[in-house]
Amino acid sequence: MTVHHYDDDHNIWRDFNFKNFWRNERNFLKISKFFLSIKKTGTTICGIVFKHGILLASDTRATNGEIICDTNCEKIHFIAPNICCCGAGTSADTENITKLLSNQLELQRISRGKEIYVQTAVSICQKILFQHKGFLSAALIFGGFDFFGSNLFCVHPHGSSEKIPFISMGSGSLAAMTILENNYQNNLSLRKAVLIIQESIKAGIYSDTGSGGSIDLCILTKKKIRIIRNKIFNQKNPIQRFNFKFDIYKN
């Protein structure tokens, strides 16, 4: 057995063949426009913890690029009798992941004979998304009530997750997060939590062209889950606070 020591690049180019490397680079440059073109998805989803449970909300607009495909799309998905989630991203990815997750958790609930923990649902979803290395465009907000109390998790498309008292995701999440950060308090009542989350979804709708339609709410408590469809219809433009007047100068 002989070991070759290379002192300069000349010996490397002489003994190794890099034809496949240059071929792959050339092919990638030819079709790079298909790989690098990212289609924008428009959604605003939010979640907040209040005194007696979890409150989820979402808009109802589904888009395909610049085209509005559906104005009454359901973005709040049923996972288990004590868990629901909101999905942002590609509609096919979010619907199929939540359906697969719901089926797996139902089998576990039947075999165990008791309710599923929210952390269990989050862990299974993380595993699915991490295996696909971010190619599944699905950002999810999980909310539920279990033995540990009310839990709110968010799962990113690459599989990372975090547990926080309020969260917003989607293309309108930055505007929605400003409302949540300014108004969130510990031990919120249901009425105040509904007002805050409605204003956060409205902020996402008014600042993002991909978000719109109406507002869907999901109230999760220890006893039941209540889903309210089309809580507020977005039929009017936001009221302008100032009226600007411009003077016309004639020569």
C-alpha positions in Angstrom: 0.0 0.0 0.0 1.4 3.4 -1.0 0.4 6.8 0.2 0.8 9.7 -2.1 1.5 13.1 -0.8 0.5 16.1 -2.9 2.5 19.2 -2.6 0.7 21.3 -5.1 -2.5 21.4 -7.2 -0.8 20.2 -10.3 -0.6 16.6 -9.0 -4.2 16.7 -7.9 -5.4 17.7 -11.4 -3.2 15.0 -12.9 -4.4 12.1 -10.9 -8.1 13.0 -10.4 -10.8 13.5 -13.0 -13.2 16.5 -12.4 -15.2 16.1 -15.6 -18.4 15.2 -13.8 -18.1 18.2 -11.5 -17.9 20.6 -14.4 -20.8 18.8 -16.1 -23.0 19.1 -13.0 -22.2 22.8 -12.7 -23.0 23.4 -16.3 -26.3 21.6 -16.1 -27.2 23.4 -12.9 -26.7 26.8 -14.5 -28.9 25.8 -17.4 -31.9 25.0 -15.2 -31.1 27.2 -12.2 -34.2 29.4 -13.0 -36.4 26.4 -12.0 -34.5 25.7 -8.8 -34.1 29.3 -7.6 -37.6 30.5 -8.4 -39.5 30.5 -5.1 -43.3 30.9 -5.2 -44.6 33.3 -2.6 -47.3 31.9 -0.4 -49.7 34.2 1.4 -51.0 33.4 4.9 -51.4 34.9 8.4 -51.9 32.5 11.3 -51.7 33.3 15.0 -51.9 31.6 18.3 -52.2 33.0 21.9 -52.4 31.5 25.4 -55.2 32.9 27.6 -56.3 32.1 31.1 -58.4 29.0 30.4 -56.9 27.6 27.2 -55.5 28.3 23.7 -56.8 30.5 21.0 -55.9 30.0 17.3 -56.8 32.2 14.4 -56.1 32.4 10.6 -57.2 34.2 7.5 -59.0 32.4 4.7 -57.3 33.4 1.4 -55.5 30.8 -0.7 -53.3 32.1 -3.5 -51.3 30.8 -6.5 -48.7 33.4 -7.1 -50.6 36.6 -7.8 -53.9 34.8 -8.4 -56.5 34.4 -5.6 -57.7 30.8 -5.8 -60.0 30.6 -2.8 -61.4 33.2 -0.5 -62.8 30.8 2.1 -60.0 28.3 2.7 -59.9 26.3 6.0 -56.4 26.7 7.6 -57.3 25.4 11.0 -57.0 21.6 11.1 -58.3 19.1 13.6 -55.6 16.8 15.0 -57.0 15.1 18.0 -60.0 15.7 20.4 -57.7 18.0 22.4 -55.4 19.3 19.7 -55.8 21.6 16.7 -53.3 23.3 14.5 -53.0 26.2 11.9 -51.0 25.6 8.7 -49.1 28.1 6.5 -47.3 27.3 3.3 -48.3 25.0 0.5 -51.9 23.8 0.9 -51.2 20.3 -0.2 -48.3 19.9 2.2 -50.1 21.2 5.2 -53.3 19.2 4.6 -51.5 15.9 4.0 -49.2 16.3 7.0 -52.0 17.1 9.3 -54.1 14.2 8.0 -51.2 11.8 8.4 -50.5 13.1 11.9 -54.2 12.9 12.9 -54.3 9.2 11.8 -51.2 8.3 13.7 -52.3 10.0 16.9 -55.8 8.3 16.7 -54.1 4.9 16.6 -52.0 5.8 19.6 -55.0 7.2 21.5 -56.9 3.9 20.9 -54.0 1.7 21.9 -53.2 3.8 25.1 -56.8 4.5 26.1 -56.1 8.1 27.0 -55.6 11.5 25.4 -52.5 12.3 23.5 -50.0 14.9 24.8 -49.4 18.0 22.6 -45.7 17.4 22.7 -46.2 13.9 21.1 -47.9 15.5 18.1 -45.2 18.1 17.8 -42.4 15.5 17.9 -44.0 13.3 15.2 -44.5 16.4 13.0 -40.9 17.5 13.6 -39.6 14.1 12.5 -41.6 14.2 9.2 -40.5 17.7 8.3 -36.8 17.0 9.2 -36.7 13.9 7.1 -37.7 16.0 4.0 -35.0 18.7 4.8 -37.3 21.6 4.3 -38.8 20.6 0.9 -42.2 20.3 2.5 -43.5 23.9 2.7 -45.5 23.6 6.0 -45.2 26.0 9.0 -47.6 24.8 11.7 -48.9 26.2 15.0 -50.1 23.5 17.4 -52.4 24.3 20.3 -53.9 21.9 22.8 -54.9 21.1 26.3 -53.4 18.0 28.1 -52.1 16.8 31.5 -49.6 19.6 31.6 -52.2 22.4 30.9 -52.5 24.6 27.9 -49.6 24.3 25.3 -48.8 26.3 22.3 -46.0 25.2 19.9 -44.8 26.3 16.5 -43.0 24.0 14.0 -40.9 25.5 11.2 -40.6 23.8 7.8 -37.1 22.4 8.5 -38.3 20.7 11.7 -37.4 23.1 14.5 -39.9 24.0 17.1 -40.4 26.2 20.1 -43.0 26.7 22.9 -44.1 30.3 23.5 -47.2 32.0 24.8 -48.0 33.8 21.5 -46.8 33.3 17.9 -47.6 34.3 14.4 -46.4 32.7 11.2 -46.9 33.2 7.4 -46.2 36.1 5.1 -48.2 38.5 7.2 -46.6 37.4 10.5 -44.4 40.5 11.0 -47.4 42.8 11.1 -49.4 40.4 13.3 -46.5 39.9 15.7 -46.4 43.7 16.4 -50.0 43.6 17.7 -49.3 40.5 19.8 -46.1 41.8 21.4 -47.7 45.2 22.3 -50.9 43.8 23.8 -50.1 40.3 25.3 -50.4 39.9 29.0 -50.4 36.9 31.4 -53.8 35.4 32.3 -55.8 37.1 29.6 -59.5 36.6 29.6 -61.2 35.0 26.5 -62.8 38.3 25.4 -59.5 40.2 25.5 -57.6 37.3 23.8 -60.2 37.3 20.9 -59.9 41.0 20.4 -56.1 40.9 20.4 -55.9 38.0 17.9 -58.5 39.5 15.6 -56.5 42.7 15.4 -53.3 40.8 14.7 -54.9 38.9 11.8 -56.3 42.2 10.5 -52.8 43.7 10.6 -51.5 40.8 8.6 -54.3 41.1 6.1 -53.9 44.8 5.6 -50.1 44.6 5.2 -49.9 41.5 3.0 -51.5 41.0 -0.4 -51.4 37.2 0.0 -53.6 37.3 3.2 -57.3 38.2 3.2 -60.8 36.9 3.2 -62.3 36.5 6.7 -61.0 35.4 10.1 -61.4 31.8 11.5 -61.1 31.2 15.2 -60.5 28.1 17.3 -61.0 28.1 21.0 -59.4 25.1 22.9 -60.3 24.6 26.5 -60.1 21.6 28.9 -63.7 20.6 28.1 -64.1 21.2 24.4 -62.9 22.6 21.1 -65.0 25.3 19.4 -64.2 26.4 15.8 -65.8 29.6 14.6 -65.8 30.1 10.8 -65.9 33.5 9.1 -65.8 35.5 12.3 -65.1 38.8 10.6 -65.4 39.4 6.8 -62.8 41.7 5.3 -65.0 43.6 2.9 -63.8 47.1 3.6 -60.5 48.8 3.4 -59.0 50.1 6.6 -60.0 53.5 7.7 -57.4 56.1 7.0 -56.4 58.1 10.0 -55.3 61.2 8.2 -56.6 63.1 5.2 -53.8 64.5 3.1 -54.3 67.6 1.0 -52.0 68.7 -1.7 -51.9 72.3 -3.0 -51.9 72.7 -6.7 -49.6 75.5 -8.0 -50.3 77.0 -11.3 -47.8 78.7 -13.4 
